[in-house]
Amino acid sequence: MTCKHMNFDASVDVCRIEDKGRFMAEIRIHCKDCGVPFQFMGLNPGLDFNGATVSLDGLEANIGIHPQGQQPNPLQKLMGYSINKTN
Ligand SMILES: [Zn+2]
C-alpha cells in the first residue's frame, strides 16, 4: 500500500557561525508514517546568510536568521527603514 503521507515530523536546528556572528536555521521534514524525506521546492542550492537556500539533495532548507531588532523586518523595509550596523 502506498503511503499517503498524512503525518509529518519536522526538525529545525539552529547553527551559529562563530566567527561571523551569524545564525542559520536548518529545516528537515519527513513523513512520520513511512519515513520518506520531503524535498524543498523553489530554493537555490548553496549558502546565503541573508536568504534561503537548499542542500544539494534538496532535503534541507537553510534560512538565515537574526535576533529580532538587528535587521529591519519586512514592514520596516517597506517603510524605507534601514540599519547600517551589520556584520
Ligand atoms: Zn509517508
PDB file of the backbone (N, CA, C, O) and the ligand in Angstrom, with CONECT records:
HET     ZN  A 101       1
ATOM      1  N   MET A   1       0.848  -1.202   0.000  1.00  0.00           N
ATOM      2  CA  MET A   1       0.000   0.000   0.000  1.00  0.00           C
ATOM      3  C   MET A   1       0.881   1.248   0.000  1.00  0.00           C
ATOM      4  O   MET A   1       1.860   1.344   0.740  1.00  0.00           O
ATOM      5  N   THR A   2       0.512   2.176  -0.831  1.00  0.00           N
ATOM      6  CA  THR A   2       1.292   3.404  -0.917  1.00  0.00           C
ATOM      7  C   THR A   2       0.919   4.347   0.219  1.00  0.00           C
ATOM      8  O   THR A   2      -0.253   4.534   0.543  1.00  0.00           O
ATOM      9  N   CYS A   3       1.947   4.928   0.809  1.00  0.00           N
ATOM     10  CA  CYS A   3       1.712   5.877   1.899  1.00  0.00           C
ATOM     11  C   CYS A   3       1.139   7.180   1.337  1.00  0.00           C
ATOM     12  O   CYS A   3       1.633   7.710   0.341  1.00  0.00           O
ATOM     13  N   LYS A   4       0.101   7.680   1.983  1.00  0.00           N
ATOM     14  CA  LYS A   4      -0.496   8.938   1.527  1.00  0.00           C
ATOM     15  C   LYS A   4       0.163  10.142   2.202  1.00  0.00           C
ATOM     16  O   LYS A   4      -0.224  11.284   1.952  1.00  0.00           O
ATOM     17  N   HIS A   5       1.153   9.888   3.052  1.00  0.00           N
ATOM     18  CA  HIS A   5       1.877  10.954   3.749  1.00  0.00           C
ATOM     19  C   HIS A   5       0.903  11.873   4.505  1.00  0.00           C
ATOM     20  O   HIS A   5       0.687  13.026   4.133  1.00  0.00           O
ATOM     21  N   MET A   6       0.342  11.334   5.549  1.00  0.00           N
ATOM     22  CA  MET A   6      -0.645  12.079   6.325  1.00  0.00           C
ATOM     23  C   MET A   6      -0.070  12.726   7.582  1.00  0.00           C
ATOM     24  O   MET A   6      -0.648  13.672   8.118  1.00  0.00           O
ATOM     25  N   ASN A   7       1.070  12.215   8.051  1.00  0.00           N
ATOM     26  CA  ASN A   7       1.659  12.744   9.300  1.00  0.00           C
ATOM     27  C   ASN A   7       3.118  13.084   9.072  1.00  0.00           C
ATOM     28  O   ASN A   7       3.801  12.421   8.290  1.00  0.00           O
ATOM     29  N   PHE A   8       3.590  14.100   9.741  1.00  0.00           N
ATOM     30  CA  PHE A   8       4.937  14.603   9.471  1.00  0.00           C
ATOM     31  C   PHE A   8       5.722  14.865  10.745  1.00  0.00           C
ATOM     32  O   PHE A   8       5.171  15.189  11.798  1.00  0.00           O
ATOM     33  N   ASP A   9       7.006  14.712  10.606  1.00  0.00           N
ATOM     34  CA  ASP A   9       7.925  15.187  11.623  1.00  0.00           C
ATOM     35  C   ASP A   9       8.792  16.251  10.984  1.00  0.00           C
ATOM     36  O   ASP A   9       9.282  16.072   9.869  1.00  0.00           O
ATOM     37  N   ALA A  10       8.981  17.345  11.676  1.00  0.00           N
ATOM     38  CA  ALA A  10       9.853  18.407  11.173  1.00  0.00           C
ATOM     39  C   ALA A  10      10.904  18.695  12.225  1.00  0.00           C
ATOM     40  O   ALA A  10      10.609  18.728  13.420  1.00  0.00           O
ATOM     41  N   SER A  11      12.124  18.902  11.777  1.00  0.00           N
ATOM     42  CA  SER A  11      13.155  19.287  12.731  1.00  0.00           C
ATOM     43  C   SER A  11      13.808  20.575  12.262  1.00  0.00           C
ATOM     44  O   SER A  11      14.044  20.784  11.072  1.00  0.00           O
ATOM     45  N   VAL A  12      14.087  21.414  13.215  1.00  0.00           N
ATOM     46  CA  VAL A  12      14.801  22.656  12.927  1.00  0.00           C
ATOM     47  C   VAL A  12      16.002  22.729  13.847  1.00  0.00           C
ATOM     48  O   VAL A  12      15.863  22.747  15.070  1.00  0.00           O
ATOM     49  N   ASP A  13      17.172  22.770  13.257  1.00  0.00           N
ATOM     50  CA  ASP A  13      18.384  23.017  14.032  1.00  0.00           C
ATOM     51  C   ASP A  13      18.824  24.434  13.745  1.00  0.00           C
ATOM     52  O   ASP A  13      18.678  24.932  12.628  1.00  0.00           O
ATOM     53  N   VAL A  14      19.360  25.074  14.754  1.00  0.00           N
ATOM     54  CA  VAL A  14      19.899  26.413  14.538  1.00  0.00           C
ATOM     55  C   VAL A  14      21.394  26.336  14.693  1.00  0.00           C
ATOM     56  O   VAL A  14      21.901  25.895  15.724  1.00  0.00           O
ATOM     57  N   CYS A  15      22.108  26.772  13.656  1.00  0.00           N
ATOM     58  CA  CYS A  15      23.557  26.775  13.785  1.00  0.00           C
ATOM     59  C   CYS A  15      24.063  28.203  13.873  1.00  0.00           C
ATOM     60  O   CYS A  15      23.521  29.120  13.257  1.00  0.00           O
ATOM     61  N   ARG A  16      25.090  28.356  14.637  1.00  0.00           N
ATOM     62  CA  ARG A  16      25.666  29.651  14.917  1.00  0.00           C
ATOM     63  C   ARG A  16      27.056  29.661  14.293  1.00  0.00           C
ATOM     64  O   ARG A  16      27.901  28.829  14.623  1.00  0.00           O
ATOM     65  N   ILE A  17      27.282  30.608  13.392  1.00  0.00           N
ATOM     66  CA  ILE A  17      28.583  30.684  12.742  1.00  0.00           C
ATOM     67  C   ILE A  17      29.481  31.574  13.598  1.00  0.00           C
ATOM     68  O   ILE A  17      29.401  32.803  13.578  1.00  0.00           O
ATOM     69  N   GLU A  18      30.335  30.889  14.347  1.00  0.00           N
ATOM     70  CA  GLU A  18      31.131  31.504  15.404  1.00  0.00           C
ATOM     71  C   GLU A  18      31.841  32.785  14.976  1.00  0.00           C
ATOM     72  O   GLU A  18      31.652  33.832  15.595  1.00  0.00           O
ATOM     73  N   ASP A  19      32.654  32.713  13.925  1.00  0.00           N
ATOM     74  CA  ASP A  19      33.495  33.864  13.576  1.00  0.00           C
ATOM     75  C   ASP A  19      32.726  34.982  12.890  1.00  0.00           C
ATOM     76  O   ASP A  19      33.212  36.110  12.821  1.00  0.00           O
ATOM     77  N   LYS A  20      31.546  34.693  12.387  1.00  0.00           N
ATOM     78  CA  LYS A  20      30.780  35.714  11.685  1.00  0.00           C
ATOM     79  C   LYS A  20      29.670  36.317  12.537  1.00  0.00           C
ATOM     80  O   LYS A  20      29.125  37.363  12.185  1.00  0.00           O
ATOM     81  N   GLY A  21      29.326  35.671  13.656  1.00  0.00           N
ATOM     82  CA  GLY A  21      28.214  36.141  14.472  1.00  0.00           C
ATOM     83  C   GLY A  21      26.888  36.038  13.740  1.00  0.00           C
ATOM     84  O   GLY A  21      25.979  36.833  13.979  1.00  0.00           O
ATOM     85  N   ARG A  22      26.777  35.072  12.860  1.00  0.00           N
ATOM     86  CA  ARG A  22      25.548  34.873  12.081  1.00  0.00           C
ATOM     87  C   ARG A  22      24.873  33.580  12.501  1.00  0.00           C
ATOM     88  O   ARG A  22      25.485  32.701  13.109  1.00  0.00           O
ATOM     89  N   PHE A  23      23.592  33.487  12.161  1.00  0.00           N
ATOM     90  CA  PHE A  23      22.798  32.333  12.557  1.00  0.00           C
ATOM     91  C   PHE A  23      22.041  31.788  11.359  1.00  0.00           C
ATOM     92  O   PHE A  23      21.679  32.525  10.442  1.00  0.00           O
ATOM     93  N   MET A  24      21.810  30.477  11.386  1.00  0.00           N
ATOM     94  CA  MET A  24      21.090  29.865  10.286  1.00  0.00           C
ATOM     95  C   MET A  24      20.180  28.758  10.798  1.00  0.00           C
ATOM     96  O   MET A  24      20.591  27.945  11.626  1.00  0.00           O
ATOM     97  N   ALA A  25      18.943  28.725  10.306  1.00  0.00           N
ATOM     98  CA  ALA A  25      18.013  27.652  10.641  1.00  0.00           C
ATOM     99  C   ALA A  25      18.109  26.567   9.577  1.00  0.00           C
ATOM    100  O   ALA A  25      18.057  26.849   8.380  1.00  0.00           O
ATOM    101  N   GLU A  26      18.251  25.327  10.028  1.00  0.00           N
ATOM    102  CA  GLU A  26      18.341  24.183   9.119  1.00  0.00           C
ATOM    103  C   GLU A  26      17.090  23.328   9.309  1.00  0.00           C
ATOM    104  O   GLU A  26      16.876  22.767  10.384  1.00  0.00           O
ATOM    105  N   ILE A  27      16.275  23.229   8.279  1.00  0.00           N
ATOM    106  CA  ILE A  27      14.947  22.616   8.406  1.00  0.00           C
ATOM    107  C   ILE A  27      14.869  21.328   7.588  1.00  0.00           C
ATOM    108  O   ILE A  27      15.252  21.295   6.418  1.00  0.00           O
ATOM    109  N   ARG A  28      14.372  20.279   8.218  1.00  0.00           N
ATOM    110  CA  ARG A  28      14.137  18.994   7.533  1.00  0.00           C
ATOM    111  C   ARG A  28      12.741  18.491   7.881  1.00  0.00           C
ATOM    112  O   ARG A  28      12.280  18.659   9.010  1.00  0.00           O
ATOM    113  N   ILE A  29      12.072  17.876   6.916  1.00  0.00           N
ATOM    114  CA  ILE A  29      10.724  17.343   7.124  1.00  0.00           C
ATOM    115  C   ILE A  29      10.656  15.941   6.537  1.00  0.00           C
ATOM    116  O   ILE A  29      11.100  15.709   5.412  1.00  0.00           O
ATOM    117  N   HIS A  30      10.098  15.009   7.302  1.00  0.00           N
ATOM    118  CA  HIS A  30       9.858  13.690   6.718  1.00  0.00           C
ATOM    119  C   HIS A  30       8.505  13.145   7.157  1.00  0.00           C
ATOM    120  O   HIS A  30       7.931  13.578   8.156  1.00  0.00           O
ATOM    121  N   CYS A  31       8.015  12.188   6.384  1.00  0.00           N
ATOM    122  CA  CYS A  31       6.734  11.550   6.691  1.00  0.00           C
ATOM    123  C   CYS A  31       6.908  10.664   7.917  1.00  0.00           C
ATOM    124  O   CYS A  31       7.802   9.819   7.968  1.00  0.00           O
ATOM    125  N   LYS A  32       6.042  10.871   8.900  1.00  0.00           N
ATOM    126  CA  LYS A  32       6.121  10.113  10.143  1.00  0.00           C
ATOM    127  C   LYS A  32       5.759   8.642   9.922  1.00  0.00           C
ATOM    128  O   LYS A  32       6.224   7.769  10.655  1.00  0.00           O
ATOM    129  N   ASP A  33       4.932   8.372   8.917  1.00  0.00           N
ATOM    130  CA  ASP A  33       4.436   7.012   8.707  1.00  0.00           C
ATOM    131  C   ASP A  33       5.424   6.137   7.937  1.00  0.00           C
ATOM    132  O   ASP A  33       5.670   4.994   8.324  1.00  0.00           O
ATOM    133  N   CYS A  34       5.995   6.667   6.847  1.00  0.00           N
ATOM    134  CA  CYS A  34       6.880   5.838   6.022  1.00  0.00           C
ATOM    135  C   CYS A  34       8.334   6.307   6.054  1.00  0.00           C
ATOM    136  O   CYS A  34       9.220   5.613   5.556  1.00  0.00           O
ATOM    137  N   GLY A  35       8.578   7.461   6.628  1.00  0.00           N
ATOM    138  CA  GLY A  35       9.956   7.931   6.772  1.00  0.00           C
ATOM    139  C   GLY A  35      10.515   8.670   5.569  1.00  0.00           C
ATOM    140  O   GLY A  35      11.649   9.146   5.617  1.00  0.00           O
ATOM    141  N   VAL A  36       9.751   8.778   4.494  1.00  0.00           N
ATOM    142  CA  VAL A  36      10.262   9.445   3.297  1.00  0.00           C
ATOM    143  C   VAL A  36      10.522  10.929   3.583  1.00  0.00           C
ATOM    144  O   VAL A  36       9.644  11.632   4.082  1.00  0.00           O
ATOM    145  N   PRO A  37      11.729  11.397   3.263  1.00  0.00           N
ATOM    146  CA  PRO A  37      12.002  12.824   3.463  1.00  0.00           C
ATOM    147  C   PRO A  37      11.340  13.676   2.390  1.00  0.00           C
ATOM    148  O   PRO A  37      11.110  13.207   1.275  1.00  0.00           O
ATOM    149  N   PHE A  38      11.040  14.895   2.714  1.00  0.00           N
ATOM    150  CA  PHE A  38      10.428  15.812   1.749  1.00  0.00           C
ATOM    151  C   PHE A  38      11.472  16.759   1.195  1.00  0.00           C
ATOM    152  O   PHE A  38      12.375  17.222   1.892  1.00  0.00           O
ATOM    153  N   GLN A  39      11.307  17.027  -0.101  1.00  0.00           N
ATOM    154  CA  GLN A  39      12.243  17.890  -0.804  1.00  0.00           C
ATOM    155  C   GLN A  39      11.684  19.300  -0.865  1.00  0.00           C
ATOM    156  O   GLN A  39      10.500  19.499  -1.137  1.00  0.00           O
ATOM    157  N   PHE A  40      12.549  20.280  -0.609  1.00  0.00           N
ATOM    158  CA  PHE A  40      12.117  21.675  -0.646  1.00  0.00           C
ATOM    159  C   PHE A  40      12.132  22.199  -2.078  1.00  0.00           C
ATOM    160  O   PHE A  40      13.029  21.885  -2.860  1.00  0.00           O
ATOM    161  N   MET A  41      11.135  22.994  -2.401  1.00  0.00           N
ATOM    162  CA  MET A  41      10.958  23.496  -3.758  1.00  0.00           C
ATOM    163  C   MET A  41      11.310  24.981  -3.842  1.00  0.00           C
ATOM    164  O   MET A  41      11.135  25.736  -2.886  1.00  0.00           O
ATOM    165  N   GLY A  42      11.801  25.368  -4.992  1.00  0.00           N
ATOM    166  CA  GLY A  42      11.948  26.790  -5.299  1.00  0.00           C
ATOM    167  C   GLY A  42      13.132  27.486  -4.670  1.00  0.00           C
ATOM    168  O   GLY A  42      13.220  28.713  -4.707  1.00  0.00           O
ATOM    169  N   LEU A  43      14.064  26.709  -4.083  1.00  0.00           N
ATOM    170  CA  LEU A  43      15.235  27.329  -3.471  1.00  0.00           C
ATOM    171  C   LEU A  43      16.483  26.927  -4.248  1.00  0.00           C
ATOM    172  O   LEU A  43      16.576  25.807  -4.752  1.00  0.00           O
ATOM    173  N   ASN A  44      17.427  27.833  -4.340  1.00  0.00           N
ATOM    174  CA  ASN A  44      18.688  27.513  -4.992  1.00  0.00           C
ATOM    175  C   ASN A  44      19.623  26.843  -3.999  1.00  0.00           C
ATOM    176  O   ASN A  44      19.562  27.128  -2.803  1.00  0.00           O
ATOM    177  N   PRO A  45      20.501  25.940  -4.485  1.00  0.00           N
ATOM    178  CA  PRO A  45      21.474  25.332  -3.585  1.00  0.00           C
ATOM    179  C   PRO A  45      22.542  26.343  -3.188  1.00  0.00           C
ATOM    180  O   PRO A  45      22.776  27.329  -3.886  1.00  0.00           O
ATOM    181  N   GLY A  46      23.175  26.083  -2.068  1.00  0.00           N
ATOM    182  CA  GLY A  46      24.253  26.956  -1.619  1.00  0.00           C
ATOM    183  C   GLY A  46      24.045  27.407  -0.200  1.00  0.00           C
ATOM    184  O   GLY A  46      23.277  26.809   0.553  1.00  0.00           O
ATOM    185  N   LEU A  47      24.744  28.481   0.166  1.00  0.00           N
ATOM    186  CA  LEU A  47      24.625  29.060   1.498  1.00  0.00           C
ATOM    187  C   LEU A  47      24.450  30.564   1.364  1.00  0.00           C
ATOM    188  O   LEU A  47      25.223  31.223   0.669  1.00  0.00           O
ATOM    189  N   ASP A  48      23.445  31.101   2.022  1.00  0.00           N
ATOM    190  CA  ASP A  48      23.214  32.543   1.982  1.00  0.00           C
ATOM    191  C   ASP A  48      22.674  32.965   3.345  1.00  0.00           C
ATOM    192  O   ASP A  48      21.528  32.679   3.694  1.00  0.00           O
ATOM    193  N   PHE A  49      23.529  33.656   4.113  1.00  0.00           N
ATOM    194  CA  PHE A  49      23.115  34.059   5.454  1.00  0.00           C
ATOM    195  C   PHE A  49      22.024  35.127   5.421  1.00  0.00           C
ATOM    196  O   PHE A  49      21.396  35.404   6.442  1.00  0.00           O
ATOM    197  N   ASN A  50      21.800  35.721   4.260  1.00  0.00           N
ATOM    198  CA  ASN A  50      20.758  36.739   4.133  1.00  0.00           C
ATOM    199  C   ASN A  50      19.575  36.247   3.317  1.00  0.00           C
ATOM    200  O   ASN A  50      18.804  37.049   2.790  1.00  0.00           O
ATOM    201  N   GLY A  51      19.429  34.933   3.210  1.00  0.00           N
ATOM    202  CA  GLY A  51      18.339  34.412   2.400  1.00  0.00           C
ATOM    203  C   GLY A  51      18.078  32.952   2.702  1.00  0.00           C
ATOM    204  O   GLY A  51      18.472  32.433   3.747  1.00  0.00           O
ATOM    205  N   ALA A  52      17.402  32.299   1.763  1.00  0.00           N
ATOM    206  CA  ALA A  52      17.054  30.894   1.929  1.00  0.00           C
ATOM    207  C   ALA A  52      17.673  30.077   0.804  1.00  0.00           C
ATOM    208  O   ALA A  52      17.595  30.453  -0.366  1.00  0.00           O
ATOM    209  N   THR A  53      18.286  28.962   1.165  1.00  0.00           N
ATOM    210  CA  THR A  53      18.888  28.070   0.176  1.00  0.00           C
ATOM    211  C   THR A  53      18.521  26.638   0.537  1.00  0.00           C
ATOM    212  O   THR A  53      17.875  26.387   1.554  1.00  0.00           O
ATOM    213  N   VAL A  54      18.939  25.707  -0.306  1.00  0.00           N
ATOM    214  CA  VAL A  54      18.629  24.302  -0.059  1.00  0.00           C
ATOM    215  C   VAL A  54      19.905  23.484  -0.254  1.00  0.00           C
ATOM    216  O   VAL A  54      20.777  23.855  -1.040  1.00  0.00           O
ATOM    217  N   SER A  55      20.003  22.360   0.473  1.00  0.00           N
ATOM    218  CA  SER A  55      21.152  21.472   0.306  1.00  0.00           C
ATOM    219  C   SER A  55      21.102  20.841  -1.079  1.00  0.00           C
ATOM    220  O   SER A  55      20.062  20.866  -1.736  1.00  0.00           O
ATOM    221  N   LEU A  56      22.227  20.273  -1.527  1.00  0.00           N
ATOM    222  CA  LEU A  56      22.295  19.724  -2.886  1.00  0.00           C
ATOM    223  C   LEU A  56      21.305  18.590  -3.110  1.00  0.00           C
ATOM    224  O   LEU A  56      20.837  18.392  -4.231  1.00  0.00           O
ATOM    225  N   ASP A  57      20.977  17.837  -2.052  1.00  0.00           N
ATOM    226  CA  ASP A  57      19.978  16.768  -2.208  1.00  0.00           C
ATOM    227  C   ASP A  57      18.546  17.287  -2.071  1.00  0.00           C
ATOM    228  O   ASP A  57      17.588  16.527  -2.214  1.00  0.00           O
ATOM    229  N   GLY A  58      18.407  18.594  -1.791  1.00  0.00           N
ATOM    230  CA  GLY A  58      17.080  19.206  -1.738  1.00  0.00           C
ATOM    231  C   GLY A  58      16.314  18.965  -0.453  1.00  0.00           C
ATOM    232  O   GLY A  58      15.171  19.401  -0.319  1.00  0.00           O
ATOM    233  N   LEU A  59      16.934  18.273   0.498  1.00  0.00           N
ATOM    234  CA  LEU A  59      16.185  17.809   1.671  1.00  0.00           C
ATOM    235  C   LEU A  59      16.346  18.699   2.898  1.00  0.00           C
ATOM    236  O   LEU A  59      15.638  18.518   3.889  1.00  0.00           O
ATOM    237  N   GLU A  60      17.262  19.651   2.843  1.00  0.00           N
ATOM    238  CA  GLU A  60      17.456  20.543   3.979  1.00  0.00           C
ATOM    239  C   GLU A  60      17.408  21.993   3.515  1.00  0.00           C
ATOM    240  O   GLU A  60      18.225  22.427   2.703  1.00  0.00           O
ATOM    241  N   ALA A  61      16.425  22.743   4.051  1.00  0.00           N
ATOM    242  CA  ALA A  61      16.343  24.169   3.751  1.00  0.00           C
ATOM    243  C   ALA A  61      17.165  24.921   4.784  1.00  0.00           C
ATOM    244  O   ALA A  61      17.074  24.649   5.981  1.00  0.00           O
ATOM    245  N   ASN A  62      17.955  25.854   4.322  1.00  0.00           N
ATOM    246  CA  ASN A  62      18.770  26.676   5.218  1.00  0.00           C
ATOM    247  C   ASN A  62      18.326  28.118   5.073  1.00  0.00           C
ATOM    248  O   ASN A  62      18.333  28.676   3.976  1.00  0.00           O
ATOM    249  N   ILE A  63      17.941  28.712   6.182  1.00  0.00           N
ATOM    250  CA  ILE A  63      17.429  30.076   6.147  1.00  0.00           C
ATOM    251  C   ILE A  63      18.196  30.933   7.136  1.00  0.00           C
ATOM    252  O   ILE A  63      18.275  30.613   8.322  1.00  0.00           O
ATOM    253  N   GLY A  64      18.762  32.025   6.637  1.00  0.00           N
ATOM    254  CA  GLY A  64      19.481  32.956   7.502  1.00  0.00           C
ATOM    255  C   GLY A  64      18.514  33.604   8.494  1.00  0.00           C
ATOM    256  O   GLY A  64      17.416  34.019   8.122  1.00  0.00           O
ATOM    257  N   ILE A  65      18.928  33.685   9.743  1.00  0.00           N
ATOM    258  CA  ILE A  65      18.083  34.300  10.770  1.00  0.00           C
ATOM    259  C   ILE A  65      18.903  35.284  11.597  1.00  0.00           C
ATOM    260  O   ILE A  65      20.131  35.210  11.631  1.00  0.00           O
ATOM    261  N   HIS A  66      18.216  36.196  12.256  1.00  0.00           N
ATOM    262  CA  HIS A  66      18.839  37.192  13.115  1.00  0.00           C
ATOM    263  C   HIS A  66      18.017  37.335  14.381  1.00  0.00           C
ATOM    264  O   HIS A  66      16.808  37.104  14.353  1.00  0.00           O
ATOM    265  N   PRO A  67      18.644  37.714  15.502  1.00  0.00           N
ATOM    266  CA  PRO A  67      17.833  38.099  16.654  1.00  0.00           C
ATOM    267  C   PRO A  67      16.980  39.314  16.269  1.00  0.00           C
ATOM    268  O   PRO A  67      17.432  40.183  15.523  1.00  0.00           O
ATOM    269  N   GLN A  68      15.755  39.370  16.778  1.00  0.00           N
ATOM    270  CA  GLN A  68      14.864  40.482  16.451  1.00  0.00           C
ATOM    271  C   GLN A  68      15.542  41.806  16.794  1.00  0.00           C
ATOM    272  O   GLN A  68      16.167  41.945  17.846  1.00  0.00           O
ATOM    273  N   GLY A  69      15.408  42.768  15.894  1.00  0.00           N
ATOM    274  CA  GLY A  69      15.935  44.103  16.157  1.00  0.00           C
ATOM    275  C   GLY A  69      17.285  44.385  15.523  1.00  0.00           C
ATOM    276  O   GLY A  69      17.701  45.543  15.459  1.00  0.00           O
ATOM    277  N   GLN A  70      17.987  43.348  15.049  1.00  0.00           N
ATOM    278  CA  GLN A  70      19.304  43.574  14.437  1.00  0.00           C
ATOM    279  C   GLN A  70      19.221  43.880  12.951  1.00  0.00           C
ATOM    280  O   GLN A  70      20.151  44.445  12.375  1.00  0.00           O
ATOM    281  N   GLN A  71      18.117  43.512  12.334  1.00  0.00           N
ATOM    282  CA  GLN A  71      17.897  43.799  10.919  1.00  0.00           C
ATOM    283  C   GLN A  71      16.475  44.328  10.781  1.00  0.00           C
ATOM    284  O   GLN A  71      15.605  43.954  11.567  1.00  0.00           O
ATOM    285  N   PRO A  72      16.223  45.186   9.805  1.00  0.00           N
ATOM    286  CA  PRO A  72      14.854  45.652   9.607  1.00  0.00           C
ATOM    287  C   PRO A  72      13.930  44.479   9.261  1.00  0.00           C
ATOM    288  O   PRO A  72      14.300  43.602   8.481  1.00  0.00           O
ATOM    289  N   ASN A  73      12.733  44.468   9.842  1.00  0.00           N
ATOM    290  CA  ASN A  73      11.773  43.428   9.471  1.00  0.00           C
ATOM    291  C   ASN A  73      11.091  43.837   8.159  1.00  0.00           C
ATOM    292  O   ASN A  73      11.299  44.957   7.694  1.00  0.00           O
ATOM    293  N   PRO A  74      10.281  42.956   7.550  1.00  0.00           N
ATOM    294  CA  PRO A  74       9.687  43.298   6.247  1.00  0.00           C
ATOM    295  C   PRO A  74       8.891  44.597   6.254  1.00  0.00           C
ATOM    296  O   PRO A  74       8.939  45.353   5.284  1.00  0.00           O
ATOM    297  N   LEU A  75       8.160  44.867   7.331  1.00  0.00           N
ATOM    298  CA  LEU A  75       7.389  46.113   7.394  1.00  0.00           C
ATOM    299  C   LEU A  75       8.324  47.324   7.416  1.00  0.00           C
ATOM    300  O   LEU A  75       8.093  48.312   6.718  1.00  0.00           O
ATOM    301  N   GLN A  76       9.370  47.236   8.218  1.00  0.00           N
ATOM    302  CA  GLN A  76      10.325  48.353   8.281  1.00  0.00           C
ATOM    303  C   GLN A  76      11.009  48.569   6.943  1.00  0.00           C
ATOM    304  O   GLN A  76      11.294  49.706   6.566  1.00  0.00           O
ATOM    305  N   LYS A  77      11.276  47.473   6.213  1.00  0.00           N
ATOM    306  CA  LYS A  77      11.876  47.604   4.877  1.00  0.00           C
ATOM    307  C   LYS A  77      10.932  48.328   3.935  1.00  0.00           C
ATOM    308  O   LYS A  77      11.355  49.169   3.142  1.00  0.00           O
ATOM    309  N   LEU A  78       9.636  47.994   4.028  1.00  0.00           N
ATOM    310  CA  LEU A  78       8.636  48.670   3.185  1.00  0.00           C
ATOM    311  C   LEU A  78       8.615  50.164   3.463  1.00  0.00           C
ATOM    312  O   LEU A  78       8.359  50.974   2.573  1.00  0.00           O
ATOM    313  N   MET A  79       8.888  50.513   4.715  1.00  0.00           N
ATOM    314  CA  MET A  79       8.841  51.920   5.106  1.00  0.00           C
ATOM    315  C   MET A  79      10.172  52.623   4.868  1.00  0.00           C
ATOM    316  O   MET A  79      10.326  53.793   5.217  1.00  0.00           O
ATOM    317  N   GLY A  80      11.140  51.916   4.274  1.00  0.00           N
ATOM    318  CA  GLY A  80      12.418  52.528   3.941  1.00  0.00           C
ATOM    319  C   GLY A  80      13.382  52.625   5.098  1.00  0.00           C
ATOM    320  O   GLY A  80      14.385  53.337   5.026  1.00  0.00           O
ATOM    321  N   TYR A  81      13.077  51.904   6.171  1.00  0.00           N
ATOM    322  CA  TYR A  81      13.909  51.913   7.355  1.00  0.00           C
ATOM    323  C   TYR A  81      15.147  51.068   7.085  1.00  0.00           C
ATOM    324  O   TYR A  81      15.048  50.019   6.449  1.00  0.00           O
ATOM    325  N   SER A  82      16.308  51.505   7.555  1.00  0.00           N
ATOM    326  CA  SER A  82      17.488  50.674   7.375  1.00  0.00           C
ATOM    327  C   SER A  82      18.386  50.728   8.591  1.00  0.00           C
ATOM    328  O   SER A  82      18.408  51.717   9.324  1.00  0.00           O
ATOM    329  N   ILE A  83      19.123  49.658   8.794  1.00  0.00           N
ATOM    330  CA  ILE A  83      20.097  49.597   9.880  1.00  0.00           C
ATOM    331  C   ILE A  83      21.462  49.427   9.237  1.00  0.00           C
ATOM    332  O   ILE A  83      21.696  48.480   8.486  1.00  0.00           O
ATOM    333  N   ASN A  84      22.349  50.344   9.537  1.00  0.00           N
ATOM    334  CA  ASN A  84      23.643  50.308   8.860  1.00  0.00           C
ATOM    335  C   ASN A  84      24.686  49.476   9.580  1.00  0.00           C
ATOM    336  O   ASN A  84      25.702  49.097   8.997  1.00  0.00           O
ATOM    337  N   LYS A  85      24.431  49.194  10.855  1.00  0.00           N
ATOM    338  CA  LYS A  85      25.409  48.415  11.616  1.00  0.00           C
ATOM    339  C   LYS A  85      25.196  46.939  11.395  1.00  0.00           C
ATOM    340  O   LYS A  85      24.475  46.305  12.165  1.00  0.00           O
ATOM    341  N   THR A  86      25.805  46.364  10.357  1.00  0.00           N
ATOM    342  CA  THR A  86      25.696  44.924  10.132  1.00  0.00           C
ATOM    343  C   THR A  86      27.078  44.320  10.054  1.00  0.00           C
ATOM    344  O   THR A  86      28.060  45.031   9.836  1.00  0.00           O
ATOM    345  N   ASN A  87      27.162  43.036  10.226  1.00  0.00           N
ATOM    346  CA  ASN A  87      28.445  42.334  10.172  1.00  0.00           C
ATOM    347  C   ASN A  87      28.888  42.153   8.729  1.00  0.00           C
ATOM    348  O   ASN A  87      29.949  41.581   8.477  1.00  0.00           O
TER     349      ASN A  87
HETATM  350 ZN    ZN A 101       4.553   8.590   4.008  1.00  0.00          ZN2+
END
